[in-house]
Amino acid sequence: MASLSIRKLDDNTISRLRVRAAEHGVSMEEEVRRIIQQAVETPARVGDLAVDLFSPAYGGEPLHLPERETTEPLGFADPHERN
């Protein structure tokens, strides 16, 4: 695995990073790894999100649709026909 050194970070950034790491219960080094990994991850595609939300195969609840109501089509009067 590769190593990376980051120089010239200002004190405010280091301080905020230290607080953020403490909030997550990890070291600053682990917090930086997580931040970098999240920044370079491939974003989820909309189709994948839809499958995750609506597909029971992916652990979601099955989508239940209400029964469909059917109606008779509208009839149109012939304008040339007289009653």
N, CA, C and O atoms as a Maestro MAE file, in Angstrom:
{
 s_m_m2io_version
 :::
 2.0.0
}

f_m_ct {
 s_m_title
 :::
 protein
 m_atom[332] {
  # First column is atom index #
  i_m_mmod_type
  r_m_x_coord
  r_m_y_coord
  r_m_z_coord
  i_m_residue_number
  s_m_chain_name
  s_m_pdb_residue_name
  s_m_pdb_atom_name
  i_m_atomic_number
  :::
  1 25 0.832 -1.175 0.000 1 A "MET " " N  " 7
  2 3 0.000 0.000 0.000 1 A "MET " " CA " 6
  3 2 0.882 1.246 0.000 1 A "MET " " C  " 6
  4 15 1.951 1.261 0.612 1 A "MET " " O  " 8
  5 25 0.437 2.262 -0.673 2 A "ALA " " N  " 7
  6 3 1.218 3.492 -0.799 2 A "ALA " " CA " 6
  7 2 1.015 4.404 0.413 2 A "ALA " " C  " 6
  8 15 0.034 4.283 1.147 2 A "ALA " " O  " 8
  9 25 1.952 5.302 0.599 3 A "SER " " N  " 7
  10 3 1.862 6.315 1.646 3 A "SER " " CA " 6
  11 2 1.799 7.685 0.992 3 A "SER " " C  " 6
  12 15 2.241 7.867 -0.142 3 A "SER " " O  " 8
  13 25 1.246 8.640 1.717 4 A "LEU " " N  " 7
  14 3 1.098 9.992 1.202 4 A "LEU " " CA " 6
  15 2 1.393 10.966 2.326 4 A "LEU " " C  " 6
  16 15 0.864 10.827 3.429 4 A "LEU " " O  " 8
  17 25 2.221 11.937 2.056 5 A "SER " " N  " 7
  18 3 2.497 13.001 3.019 5 A "SER " " CA " 6
  19 2 1.873 14.283 2.495 5 A "SER " " C  " 6
  20 15 1.968 14.602 1.310 5 A "SER " " O  " 8
  21 25 1.234 15.010 3.400 6 A "ILE " " N  " 7
  22 3 0.619 16.277 3.008 6 A "ILE " " CA " 6
  23 2 1.277 17.371 3.824 6 A "ILE " " C  " 6
  24 15 1.247 17.343 5.054 6 A "ILE " " O  " 8
  25 25 1.858 18.316 3.150 7 A "ARG " " N  " 7
  26 3 2.559 19.414 3.818 7 A "ARG " " CA " 6
  27 2 1.756 20.703 3.709 7 A "ARG " " C  " 6
  28 15 0.855 20.829 2.880 7 A "ARG " " O  " 8
  29 25 2.097 21.630 4.545 8 A "LYS " " N  " 7
  30 3 1.575 22.994 4.504 8 A "LYS " " CA " 6
  31 2 0.070 23.075 4.757 8 A "LYS " " C  " 6
  32 15 -0.625 23.863 4.115 8 A "LYS " " O  " 8
  33 25 -0.438 22.260 5.694 9 A "LEU " " N  " 7
  34 3 -1.826 22.411 6.125 9 A "LEU " " CA " 6
  35 2 -1.862 23.446 7.239 9 A "LEU " " C  " 6
  36 15 -1.040 23.403 8.155 9 A "LEU " " O  " 8
  37 25 -2.801 24.367 7.167 10 A "ASP " " N  " 7
  38 3 -2.849 25.405 8.193 10 A "ASP " " CA " 6
  39 2 -3.400 24.832 9.505 10 A "ASP " " C  " 6
  40 15 -4.061 23.794 9.521 10 A "ASP " " O  " 8
  41 25 -3.110 25.529 10.587 11 A "ASP " " N  " 7
  42 3 -3.473 25.061 11.924 11 A "ASP " " CA " 6
  43 2 -4.987 24.890 12.081 11 A "ASP " " C  " 6
  44 15 -5.433 23.968 12.764 11 A "ASP " " O  " 8
  45 25 -5.768 25.751 11.468 12 A "ASN " " N  " 7
  46 3 -7.219 25.675 11.555 12 A "ASN " " CA " 6
  47 2 -7.722 24.381 10.913 12 A "ASN " " C  " 6
  48 15 -8.612 23.729 11.458 12 A "ASN " " O  " 8
  49 25 -7.171 24.010 9.780 13 A "THR " " N  " 7
  50 3 -7.562 22.766 9.101 13 A "THR " " CA " 6
  51 2 -7.215 21.563 9.969 13 A "THR " " C  " 6
  52 15 -8.028 20.650 10.115 13 A "THR " " O  " 8
  53 25 -6.040 21.556 10.533 14 A "ILE " " N  " 7
  54 3 -5.611 20.465 11.405 14 A "ILE " " CA " 6
  55 2 -6.532 20.364 12.620 14 A "ILE " " C  " 6
  56 15 -6.924 19.267 13.020 14 A "ILE " " O  " 8
  57 25 -6.870 21.499 13.196 15 A "SER " " N  " 7
  58 3 -7.746 21.519 14.362 15 A "SER " " CA " 6
  59 2 -9.124 20.950 14.027 15 A "SER " " C  " 6
  60 15 -9.656 20.127 14.772 15 A "SER " " O  " 8
  61 25 -9.698 21.385 12.914 16 A "ARG " " N  " 7
  62 3 -11.014 20.886 12.505 16 A "ARG " " CA " 6
  63 2 -10.954 19.400 12.167 16 A "ARG " " C  " 6
  64 15 -11.897 18.661 12.450 16 A "ARG " " O  " 8
  65 25 -9.865 18.964 11.570 17 A "LEU " " N  " 7
  66 3 -9.678 17.549 11.260 17 A "LEU " " CA " 6
  67 2 -9.599 16.731 12.545 17 A "LEU " " C  " 6
  68 15 -10.174 15.645 12.625 17 A "LEU " " O  " 8
  69 25 -8.898 17.240 13.541 18 A "ARG " " N  " 7
  70 3 -8.771 16.546 14.824 18 A "ARG " " CA " 6
  71 2 -10.145 16.392 15.484 18 A "ARG " " C  " 6
  72 15 -10.464 15.330 16.020 18 A "ARG " " O  " 8
  73 25 -10.955 17.453 15.444 19 A "VAL " " N  " 7
  74 3 -12.304 17.411 16.025 19 A "VAL " " CA " 6
  75 2 -13.180 16.422 15.254 19 A "VAL " " C  " 6
  76 15 -13.905 15.625 15.850 19 A "VAL " " O  " 8
  77 25 -13.107 16.482 13.962 20 A "ARG " " N  " 7
  78 3 -13.909 15.581 13.124 20 A "ARG " " CA " 6
  79 2 -13.538 14.115 13.385 20 A "ARG " " C  " 6
  80 15 -14.422 13.265 13.490 20 A "ARG " " O  " 8
  81 25 -12.273 13.823 13.487 21 A "ALA " " N  " 7
  82 3 -11.814 12.458 13.772 21 A "ALA " " CA " 6
  83 2 -12.322 12.007 15.141 21 A "ALA " " C  " 6
  84 15 -12.765 10.869 15.301 21 A "ALA " " O  " 8
  85 25 -12.256 12.897 16.118 22 A "ALA " " N  " 7
  86 3 -12.736 12.559 17.460 22 A "ALA " " CA " 6
  87 2 -14.234 12.284 17.448 22 A "ALA " " C  " 6
  88 15 -14.698 11.360 18.117 22 A "ALA " " O  " 8
  89 25 -14.985 13.061 16.707 23 A "GLU " " N  " 7
  90 3 -16.438 12.846 16.601 23 A "GLU " " CA " 6
  91 2 -16.753 11.479 16.006 23 A "GLU " " C  " 6
  92 15 -17.756 10.862 16.366 23 A "GLU " " O  " 8
  93 25 -15.910 11.003 15.102 24 A "HIS " " N  " 7
  94 3 -16.117 9.698 14.472 24 A "HIS " " CA " 6
  95 2 -15.402 8.574 15.219 24 A "HIS " " C  " 6
  96 15 -15.520 7.407 14.845 24 A "HIS " " O  " 8
  97 25 -14.666 8.920 16.268 25 A "GLY " " N  " 7
  98 3 -13.995 7.919 17.080 25 A "GLY " " CA " 6
  99 2 -12.837 7.224 16.386 25 A "GLY " " C  " 6
  100 15 -12.562 6.052 16.643 25 A "GLY " " O  " 8
  101 25 -12.158 7.948 15.505 26 A "VAL " " N  " 7
  102 3 -11.020 7.381 14.776 26 A "VAL " " CA " 6
  103 2 -9.838 8.334 14.865 26 A "VAL " " C  " 6
  104 15 -9.968 9.470 15.322 26 A "VAL " " O  " 8
  105 25 -8.689 7.852 14.423 27 A "SER " " N  " 7
  106 3 -7.500 8.710 14.396 27 A "SER " " CA " 6
  107 2 -7.625 9.722 13.269 27 A "SER " " C  " 6
  108 15 -8.446 9.570 12.365 27 A "SER " " O  " 8
  109 25 -6.796 10.758 13.338 28 A "MET " " N  " 7
  110 3 -6.783 11.745 12.246 28 A "MET " " CA " 6
  111 2 -6.386 11.073 10.936 28 A "MET " " C  " 6
  112 15 -6.933 11.386 9.879 28 A "MET " " O  " 8
  113 25 -5.447 10.164 11.010 29 A "GLU " " N  " 7
  114 3 -4.993 9.467 9.808 29 A "GLU " " CA " 6
  115 2 -6.141 8.677 9.170 29 A "GLU " " C  " 6
  116 15 -6.317 8.707 7.952 29 A "GLU " " O  " 8
  117 25 -6.918 7.975 9.994 30 A "GLU " " N  " 7
  118 3 -8.059 7.217 9.467 30 A "GLU " " CA " 6
  119 2 -9.115 8.157 8.893 30 A "GLU " " C  " 6
  120 15 -9.714 7.874 7.856 30 A "GLU " " O  " 8
  121 25 -9.334 9.265 9.570 31 A "GLU " " N  " 7
  122 3 -10.318 10.241 9.083 31 A "GLU " " CA " 6
  123 2 -9.914 10.771 7.713 31 A "GLU " " C  " 6
  124 15 -10.759 10.903 6.827 31 A "GLU " " O  " 8
  125 25 -8.630 11.076 7.529 32 A "VAL " " N  " 7
  126 3 -8.138 11.556 6.232 32 A "VAL " " CA " 6
  127 2 -8.323 10.478 5.171 32 A "VAL " " C  " 6
  128 15 -8.721 10.778 4.046 32 A "VAL " " O  " 8
  129 25 -8.036 9.209 5.525 33 A "ARG " " N  " 7
  130 3 -8.246 8.115 4.558 33 A "ARG " " CA " 6
  131 2 -9.700 8.056 4.119 33 A "ARG " " C  " 6
  132 15 -9.994 7.912 2.932 33 A "ARG " " O  " 8
  133 25 -10.609 8.168 5.081 34 A "ARG " " N  " 7
  134 3 -12.045 8.120 4.756 34 A "ARG " " CA " 6
  135 2 -12.463 9.296 3.870 34 A "ARG " " C  " 6
  136 15 -13.230 9.125 2.923 34 A "ARG " " O  " 8
  137 25 -11.960 10.476 4.181 35 A "ILE " " N  " 7
  138 3 -12.297 11.667 3.396 35 A "ILE " " CA " 6
  139 2 -11.811 11.507 1.956 35 A "ILE " " C  " 6
  140 15 -12.545 11.786 1.009 35 A "ILE " " O  " 8
  141 25 -10.583 11.060 1.806 36 A "ILE " " N  " 7
  142 3 -10.017 10.887 0.456 36 A "ILE " " CA " 6
  143 2 -10.765 9.807 -0.305 36 A "ILE " " C  " 6
  144 15 -11.074 9.979 -1.484 36 A "ILE " " O  " 8
  145 25 -11.059 8.697 0.357 37 A "GLN " " N  " 7
  146 3 -11.782 7.610 -0.310 37 A "GLN " " CA " 6
  147 2 -13.155 8.078 -0.778 37 A "GLN " " C  " 6
  148 15 -13.561 7.778 -1.901 37 A "GLN " " O  " 8
  149 25 -13.868 8.807 0.065 38 A "GLN " " N  " 7
  150 3 -15.186 9.311 -0.301 38 A "GLN " " CA " 6
  151 2 -15.083 10.300 -1.469 38 A "GLN " " C  " 6
  152 15 -15.946 10.320 -2.346 38 A "GLN " " O  " 8
  153 25 -14.039 11.110 -1.475 39 A "ALA " " N  " 7
  154 3 -13.878 12.125 -2.522 39 A "ALA " " CA " 6
  155 2 -13.628 11.510 -3.894 39 A "ALA " " C  " 6
  156 15 -14.022 12.086 -4.908 39 A "ALA " " O  " 8
  157 25 -12.979 10.348 -3.938 40 A "VAL " " N  " 7
  158 3 -12.636 9.763 -5.237 40 A "VAL " " CA " 6
  159 2 -13.539 8.600 -5.632 40 A "VAL " " C  " 6
  160 15 -13.361 8.020 -6.703 40 A "VAL " " O  " 8
  161 25 -14.516 8.247 -4.777 41 A "GLU " " N  " 7
  162 3 -15.447 7.171 -5.099 41 A "GLU " " CA " 6
  163 2 -16.249 7.508 -6.341 41 A "GLU " " C  " 6
  164 15 -16.530 8.673 -6.622 41 A "GLU " " O  " 8
  165 25 -16.613 6.467 -7.080 42 A "THR " " N  " 7
  166 3 -17.498 6.645 -8.219 42 A "THR " " CA " 6
  167 2 -18.893 6.935 -7.679 42 A "THR " " C  " 6
  168 15 -19.402 6.179 -6.851 42 A "THR " " O  " 8
  169 25 -19.511 8.006 -8.130 43 A "PRO " " N  " 7
  170 3 -20.843 8.320 -7.613 43 A "PRO " " CA " 6
  171 2 -21.862 7.263 -8.053 43 A "PRO " " C  " 6
  172 15 -21.728 6.653 -9.114 43 A "PRO " " O  " 8
  173 25 -22.862 7.067 -7.226 44 A "ALA " " N  " 7
  174 3 -23.920 6.114 -7.564 44 A "ALA " " CA " 6
  175 2 -24.710 6.632 -8.758 44 A "ALA " " C  " 6
  176 15 -24.959 7.830 -8.893 44 A "ALA " " O  " 8
  177 25 -25.093 5.705 -9.609 45 A "ARG " " N  " 7
  178 3 -25.919 6.074 -10.758 45 A "ARG " " CA " 6
  179 2 -27.385 6.066 -10.344 45 A "ARG " " C  " 6
  180 15 -27.768 5.326 -9.438 45 A "ARG " " O  " 8
  181 25 -28.202 6.875 -10.991 46 A "VAL " " N  " 7
  182 3 -29.614 6.995 -10.643 46 A "VAL " " CA " 6
  183 2 -30.311 5.637 -10.743 46 A "VAL " " C  " 6
  184 15 -31.126 5.290 -9.889 46 A "VAL " " O  " 8
  185 25 -29.992 4.877 -11.780 47 A "GLY " " N  " 7
  186 3 -30.609 3.561 -11.944 47 A "GLY " " CA " 6
  187 2 -30.276 2.632 -10.791 47 A "GLY " " C  " 6
  188 15 -31.134 1.877 -10.334 47 A "GLY " " O  " 8
  189 25 -29.032 2.680 -10.314 48 A "ASP " " N  " 7
  190 3 -28.640 1.854 -9.178 48 A "ASP " " CA " 6
  191 2 -29.383 2.268 -7.912 48 A "ASP " " C  " 6
  192 15 -29.767 1.424 -7.103 48 A "ASP " " O  " 8
  193 25 -29.581 3.570 -7.749 49 A "LEU " " N  " 7
  194 3 -30.326 4.040 -6.582 49 A "LEU " " CA " 6
  195 2 -31.765 3.554 -6.627 49 A "LEU " " C  " 6
  196 15 -32.323 3.169 -5.599 49 A "LEU " " O  " 8
  197 25 -32.376 3.566 -7.816 50 A "ALA " " N  " 7
  198 3 -33.750 3.095 -7.960 50 A "ALA " " CA " 6
  199 2 -33.844 1.609 -7.616 50 A "ALA " " C  " 6
  200 15 -34.777 1.187 -6.933 50 A "ALA " " O  " 8
  201 25 -32.887 0.822 -8.085 51 A "VAL " " N  " 7
  202 3 -32.888 -0.608 -7.775 51 A "VAL " " CA " 6
  203 2 -32.729 -0.806 -6.271 51 A "VAL " " C  " 6
  204 15 -33.425 -1.632 -5.681 51 A "VAL " " O  " 8
  205 25 -31.834 -0.070 -5.653 52 A "ASP " " N  " 7
  206 3 -31.625 -0.194 -4.204 52 A "ASP " " CA " 6
  207 2 -32.896 0.150 -3.425 52 A "ASP " " C  " 6
  208 15 -33.203 -0.484 -2.415 52 A "ASP " " O  " 8
  209 25 -33.625 1.146 -3.895 53 A "LEU " " N  " 7
  210 3 -34.817 1.587 -3.177 53 A "LEU " " CA " 6
  211 2 -36.017 0.686 -3.397 53 A "LEU " " C  " 6
  212 15 -36.796 0.466 -2.470 53 A "LEU " " O  " 8
  213 25 -36.183 0.156 -4.611 54 A "PHE " " N  " 7
  214 3 -37.430 -0.503 -4.960 54 A "PHE " " CA " 6
  215 2 -37.335 -2.000 -5.217 54 A "PHE " " C  " 6
  216 15 -38.367 -2.641 -5.417 54 A "PHE " " O  " 8
  217 25 -36.175 -2.567 -5.221 55 A "SER " " N  " 7
  218 3 -36.036 -3.984 -5.548 55 A "SER " " CA " 6
  219 2 -35.907 -4.830 -4.287 55 A "SER " " C  " 6
  220 15 -35.011 -4.599 -3.475 55 A "SER " " O  " 8
  221 25 -36.798 -5.811 -4.118 56 A "PRO " " N  " 7
  222 3 -36.684 -6.684 -2.951 56 A "PRO " " CA " 6
  223 2 -35.400 -7.522 -2.993 56 A "PRO " " C  " 6
  224 15 -34.918 -7.956 -1.947 56 A "PRO " " O  " 8
  225 25 -34.845 -7.754 -4.180 57 A "ALA " " N  " 7
  226 3 -33.609 -8.526 -4.294 57 A "ALA " " CA " 6
  227 2 -32.449 -7.803 -3.618 57 A "ALA " " C  " 6
  228 15 -31.446 -8.429 -3.274 57 A "ALA " " O  " 8
  229 25 -32.575 -6.507 -3.427 58 A "TYR " " N  " 7
  230 3 -31.514 -5.728 -2.804 58 A "TYR " " CA " 6
  231 2 -31.864 -5.355 -1.363 58 A "TYR " " C  " 6
  232 15 -31.304 -4.411 -0.805 58 A "TYR " " O  " 8
  233 25 -32.780 -6.091 -0.777 59 A "GLY " " N  " 7
  234 3 -33.094 -5.885 0.632 59 A "GLY " " CA " 6
  235 2 -34.194 -4.884 0.899 59 A "GLY " " C  " 6
  236 15 -34.584 -4.696 2.051 59 A "GLY " " O  " 8
  237 25 -34.705 -4.239 -0.129 60 A "GLY " " N  " 7
  238 3 -35.786 -3.287 0.080 60 A "GLY " " CA " 6
  239 2 -37.127 -3.996 0.149 60 A "GLY " " C  " 6
  240 15 -37.252 -5.157 -0.240 60 A "GLY " " O  " 8
  241 25 -38.106 -3.298 0.637 61 A "GLU " " N  " 7
  242 3 -39.453 -3.842 0.680 61 A "GLU " " CA " 6
  243 2 -40.014 -3.890 -0.738 61 A "GLU " " C  " 6
  244 15 -39.734 -2.997 -1.538 61 A "GLU " " O  " 8
  245 25 -40.798 -4.910 -1.062 62 A "PRO " " N  " 7
  246 3 -41.398 -4.949 -2.398 62 A "PRO " " CA " 6
  247 2 -42.360 -3.775 -2.563 62 A "PRO " " C  " 6
  248 15 -43.012 -3.341 -1.613 62 A "PRO " " O  " 8
  249 25 -42.427 -3.293 -3.756 63 A "LEU " " N  " 7
  250 3 -43.301 -2.166 -4.066 63 A "LEU " " CA " 6
  251 2 -44.696 -2.694 -4.341 63 A "LEU " " C  " 6
  252 15 -44.891 -3.458 -5.286 63 A "LEU " " O  " 8
  253 25 -45.677 -2.298 -3.527 64 A "HIS " " N  " 7
  254 3 -47.059 -2.749 -3.704 64 A "HIS " " CA " 6
  255 2 -47.844 -1.635 -4.391 64 A "HIS " " C  " 6
  256 15 -47.927 -0.513 -3.892 64 A "HIS " " O  " 8
  257 25 -48.408 -1.965 -5.524 65 A "LEU " " N  " 7
  258 3 -49.208 -1.001 -6.259 65 A "LEU " " CA " 6
  259 2 -50.684 -1.278 -5.995 65 A "LEU " " C  " 6
  260 15 -51.084 -2.438 -5.897 65 A "LEU " " O  " 8
  261 25 -51.498 -0.235 -5.877 66 A "PRO " " N  " 7
  262 3 -52.928 -0.458 -5.662 66 A "PRO " " CA " 6
  263 2 -53.563 -1.081 -6.911 66 A "PRO " " C  " 6
  264 15 -53.050 -0.944 -8.022 66 A "PRO " " O  " 8
  265 25 -54.685 -1.763 -6.700 67 A "GLU " " N  " 7
  266 3 -55.404 -2.319 -7.838 67 A "GLU " " CA " 6
  267 2 -55.788 -1.193 -8.780 67 A "GLU " " C  " 6
  268 15 -56.169 -0.101 -8.360 67 A "GLU " " O  " 8
  269 25 -55.677 -1.486 -10.040 68 A "ARG " " N  " 7
  270 3 -55.972 -0.484 -11.054 68 A "ARG " " CA " 6
  271 2 -57.463 -0.469 -11.366 68 A "ARG " " C  " 6
  272 15 -58.075 -1.516 -11.578 68 A "ARG " " O  " 8
  273 25 -58.032 0.715 -11.393 69 A "GLU " " N  " 7
  274 3 -59.446 0.854 -11.724 69 A "GLU " " CA " 6
  275 2 -59.573 0.980 -13.229 69 A "GLU " " C  " 6
  276 15 -58.826 1.712 -13.878 69 A "GLU " " O  " 8
  277 25 -60.530 0.255 -13.764 70 A "THR " " N  " 7
  278 3 -60.759 0.353 -15.209 70 A "THR " " CA " 6
  279 2 -62.071 1.080 -15.446 70 A "THR " " C  " 6
  280 15 -63.021 0.937 -14.676 70 A "THR " " O  " 8
  281 25 -62.115 1.835 -16.484 71 A "THR " " N  " 7
  282 3 -63.327 2.554 -16.866 71 A "THR " " CA " 6
  283 2 -63.570 2.325 -18.345 71 A "THR " " C  " 6
  284 15 -62.661 1.993 -19.106 71 A "THR " " O  " 8
  285 25 -64.804 2.510 -18.722 72 A "GLU " " N  " 7
  286 3 -65.150 2.393 -20.137 72 A "GLU " " CA " 6
  287 2 -64.649 3.638 -20.861 72 A "GLU " " C  " 6
  288 15 -64.681 4.739 -20.313 72 A "GLU " " O  " 8
  289 25 -64.186 3.457 -22.093 73 A "PRO " " N  " 7
  290 3 -63.727 4.639 -22.832 73 A "PRO " " CA " 6
  291 2 -64.885 5.585 -23.123 73 A "PRO " " C  " 6
  292 15 -66.036 5.166 -23.250 73 A "PRO " " O  " 8
  293 25 -64.560 6.855 -23.224 74 A "LEU " " N  " 7
  294 3 -65.569 7.860 -23.551 74 A "LEU " " CA " 6
  295 2 -66.032 7.681 -24.987 74 A "LEU " " C  " 6
  296 15 -65.253 7.350 -25.881 74 A "LEU " " O  " 8
  297 25 -67.307 7.906 -25.175 75 A "GLY " " N  " 7
  298 3 -67.842 7.862 -26.532 75 A "GLY " " CA " 6
  299 2 -68.060 9.290 -27.030 75 A "GLY " " C  " 6
  300 15 -68.399 10.184 -26.255 75 A "GLY " " O  " 8
  301 25 -67.865 9.484 -28.295 76 A "PHE " " N  " 7
  302 3 -68.058 10.796 -28.887 76 A "PHE " " CA " 6
  303 2 -69.224 10.724 -29.858 76 A "PHE " " C  " 6
  304 15 -69.326 9.794 -30.659 76 A "PHE " " O  " 8
  305 25 -70.102 11.717 -29.777 77 A "ALA " " N  " 7
  306 3 -71.255 11.767 -30.657 77 A "ALA " " CA " 6
  307 2 -70.811 12.210 -32.049 77 A "ALA " " C  " 6
  308 15 -69.925 13.051 -32.203 77 A "ALA " " O  " 8
  309 25 -71.441 11.630 -33.035 78 A "ASP " " N  " 7
  310 3 -71.164 12.018 -34.419 78 A "ASP " " CA " 6
  311 2 -71.872 13.356 -34.657 78 A "ASP " " C  " 6
  312 15 -73.089 13.431 -34.486 78 A "ASP " " O  " 8
  313 25 -71.156 14.403 -35.042 79 A "PRO " " N  " 7
  314 3 -71.794 15.716 -35.228 79 A "PRO " " CA " 6
  315 2 -72.815 15.720 -36.354 79 A "PRO " " C  " 6
  316 15 -73.647 16.625 -36.417 79 A "PRO " " O  " 8
  317 25 -72.777 14.747 -37.237 80 A "HIS " " N  " 7
  318 3 -73.710 14.689 -38.359 80 A "HIS " " CA " 6
  319 2 -74.961 13.899 -38.015 80 A "HIS " " C  " 6
  320 15 -75.922 13.898 -38.784 80 A "HIS " " O  " 8
  321 25 -74.961 13.235 -36.882 81 A "GLU " " N  " 7
  322 3 -76.093 12.406 -36.471 81 A "GLU " " CA " 6
  323 2 -77.033 13.233 -35.615 81 A "GLU " " C  " 6
  324 15 -76.575 13.958 -34.731 81 A "GLU " " O  " 8
  325 25 -78.330 13.146 -35.852 82 A "ARG " " N  " 7
  326 3 -79.335 13.887 -35.059 82 A "ARG " " CA " 6
  327 2 -80.133 12.906 -34.220 82 A "ARG " " C  " 6
  328 15 -80.412 11.784 -34.643 82 A "ARG " " O  " 8
  329 25 -80.498 13.353 -33.009 83 A "ASN " " N  " 7
  330 3 -81.313 12.508 -32.131 83 A "ASN " " CA " 6
  331 2 -82.742 12.784 -32.295 83 A "ASN " " C  " 6
  332 15 -83.572 12.162 -31.632 83 A "ASN " " O  " 8
  :::
 }
 m_bond[331] {
  # First column is bond index #
  i_m_from
  i_m_to
  i_m_order
  :::
  1 1 2 1
  2 2 3 1
  3 3 4 2
  4 3 5 1
  5 5 6 1
  6 6 7 1
  7 7 8 2
  8 7 9 1
  9 9 10 1
  10 10 11 1
  11 11 12 2
  12 11 13 1
  13 13 14 1
  14 14 15 1
  15 15 16 2
  16 15 17 1
  17 17 18 1
  18 18 19 1
  19 19 20 2
  20 19 21 1
  21 21 22 1
  22 22 23 1
  23 23 24 2
  24 23 25 1
  25 25 26 1
  26 26 27 1
  27 27 28 2
  28 27 29 1
  29 29 30 1
  30 30 31 1
  31 31 32 2
  32 31 33 1
  33 33 34 1
  34 34 35 1
  35 35 36 2
  36 35 37 1
  37 37 38 1
  38 38 39 1
  39 39 40 2
  40 39 41 1
  41 41 42 1
  42 42 43 1
  43 43 44 2
  44 43 45 1
  45 45 46 1
  46 46 47 1
  47 47 48 2
  48 47 49 1
  49 49 50 1
  50 50 51 1
  51 51 52 2
  52 51 53 1
  53 53 54 1
  54 54 55 1
  55 55 56 2
  56 55 57 1
  57 57 58 1
  58 58 59 1
  59 59 60 2
  60 59 61 1
  61 61 62 1
  62 62 63 1
  63 63 64 2
  64 63 65 1
  65 65 66 1
  66 66 67 1
  67 67 68 2
  68 67 69 1
  69 69 70 1
  70 70 71 1
  71 71 72 2
  72 71 73 1
  73 73 74 1
  74 74 75 1
  75 75 76 2
  76 75 77 1
  77 77 78 1
  78 78 79 1
  79 79 80 2
  80 79 81 1
  81 81 82 1
  82 82 83 1
  83 83 84 2
  84 83 85 1
  85 85 86 1
  86 86 87 1
  87 87 88 2
  88 87 89 1
  89 89 90 1
  90 90 91 1
  91 91 92 2
  92 91 93 1
  93 93 94 1
  94 94 95 1
  95 95 96 2
  96 95 97 1
  97 97 98 1
  98 98 99 1
  99 99 100 2
  100 99 101 1
  101 101 102 1
  102 102 103 1
  103 103 104 2
  104 103 105 1
  105 105 106 1
  106 106 107 1
  107 107 108 2
  108 107 109 1
  109 109 110 1
  110 110 111 1
  111 111 112 2
  112 111 113 1
  113 113 114 1
  114 114 115 1
  115 115 116 2
  116 115 117 1
  117 117 118 1
  118 118 119 1
  119 119 120 2
  120 119 121 1
  121 121 122 1
  122 122 123 1
  123 123 124 2
  124 123 125 1
  125 125 126 1
  126 126 127 1
  127 127 128 2
  128 127 129 1
  129 129 130 1
  130 130 131 1
  131 131 132 2
  132 131 133 1
  133 133 134 1
  134 134 135 1
  135 135 136 2
  136 135 137 1
  137 137 138 1
  138 138 139 1
  139 139 140 2
  140 139 141 1
  141 141 142 1
  142 142 143 1
  143 143 144 2
  144 143 145 1
  145 145 146 1
  146 146 147 1
  147 147 148 2
  148 147 149 1
  149 149 150 1
  150 150 151 1
  151 151 152 2
  152 151 153 1
  153 153 154 1
  154 154 155 1
  155 155 156 2
  156 155 157 1
  157 157 158 1
  158 158 159 1
  159 159 160 2
  160 159 161 1
  161 161 162 1
  162 162 163 1
  163 163 164 2
  164 163 165 1
  165 165 166 1
  166 166 167 1
  167 167 168 2
  168 167 169 1
  169 169 170 1
  170 170 171 1
  171 171 172 2
  172 171 173 1
  173 173 174 1
  174 174 175 1
  175 175 176 2
  176 175 177 1
  177 177 178 1
  178 178 179 1
  179 179 180 2
  180 179 181 1
  181 181 182 1
  182 182 183 1
  183 183 184 2
  184 183 185 1
  185 185 186 1
  186 186 187 1
  187 187 188 2
  188 187 189 1
  189 189 190 1
  190 190 191 1
  191 191 192 2
  192 191 193 1
  193 193 194 1
  194 194 195 1
  195 195 196 2
  196 195 197 1
  197 197 198 1
  198 198 199 1
  199 199 200 2
  200 199 201 1
  201 201 202 1
  202 202 203 1
  203 203 204 2
  204 203 205 1
  205 205 206 1
  206 206 207 1
  207 207 208 2
  208 207 209 1
  209 209 210 1
  210 210 211 1
  211 211 212 2
  212 211 213 1
  213 213 214 1
  214 214 215 1
  215 215 216 2
  216 215 217 1
  217 217 218 1
  218 218 219 1
  219 219 220 2
  220 219 221 1
  221 221 222 1
  222 222 223 1
  223 223 224 2
  224 223 225 1
  225 225 226 1
  226 226 227 1
  227 227 228 2
  228 227 229 1
  229 229 230 1
  230 230 231 1
  231 231 232 2
  232 231 233 1
  233 233 234 1
  234 234 235 1
  235 235 236 2
  236 235 237 1
  237 237 238 1
  238 238 239 1
  239 239 240 2
  240 239 241 1
  241 241 242 1
  242 242 243 1
  243 243 244 2
  244 243 245 1
  245 245 246 1
  246 246 247 1
  247 247 248 2
  248 247 249 1
  249 249 250 1
  250 250 251 1
  251 251 252 2
  252 251 253 1
  253 253 254 1
  254 254 255 1
  255 255 256 2
  256 255 257 1
  257 257 258 1
  258 258 259 1
  259 259 260 2
  260 259 261 1
  261 261 262 1
  262 262 263 1
  263 263 264 2
  264 263 265 1
  265 265 266 1
  266 266 267 1
  267 267 268 2
  268 267 269 1
  269 269 270 1
  270 270 271 1
  271 271 272 2
  272 271 273 1
  273 273 274 1
  274 274 275 1
  275 275 276 2
  276 275 277 1
  277 277 278 1
  278 278 279 1
  279 279 280 2
  280 279 281 1
  281 281 282 1
  282 282 283 1
  283 283 284 2
  284 283 285 1
  285 285 286 1
  286 286 287 1
  287 287 288 2
  288 287 289 1
  289 289 290 1
  290 290 291 1
  291 291 292 2
  292 291 293 1
  293 293 294 1
  294 294 295 1
  295 295 296 2
  296 295 297 1
  297 297 298 1
  298 298 299 1
  299 299 300 2
  300 299 301 1
  301 301 302 1
  302 302 303 1
  303 303 304 2
  304 303 305 1
  305 305 306 1
  306 306 307 1
  307 307 308 2
  308 307 309 1
  309 309 310 1
  310 310 311 1
  311 311 312 2
  312 311 313 1
  313 313 314 1
  314 314 315 1
  315 315 316 2
  316 315 317 1
  317 317 318 1
  318 318 319 1
  319 319 320 2
  320 319 321 1
  321 321 322 1
  322 322 323 1
  323 323 324 2
  324 323 325 1
  325 325 326 1
  326 326 327 1
  327 327 328 2
  328 327 329 1
  329 329 330 1
  330 330 331 1
  331 331 332 2
  :::
 }
}
